[in-house]
Amino acid sequence: MRTKEEAIEHFRYKSPCDVTAEKHQKVTEAFMGVIESLWDSIPDGPGKTYALRKLADARMSFNSAIANNGQ
């Protein structure tokens, strides 16, 4: 983002269309799979909470990249 306009456009809500909704669903399913496969291997506690928050941040970044056409 090099201009104020580009930054504003990046943060503007973009409702998903059929193509992007399918991509968002694939991202969600992938992260659900990671959680499913690792959940029982990670002891409960602040480390697990931290890791889950990082996964949530990553998921949001993937979905933002989809919504913003790779930007």
Secondary structure, 3 states (H helix, E strand, C coil): CCCHHHHHHHHCCCCCCHHHHHHHHHHHHHHHHHHHHHHHHCCCCHHHHHHHHHHHHHHHHHHHHHHCCCC
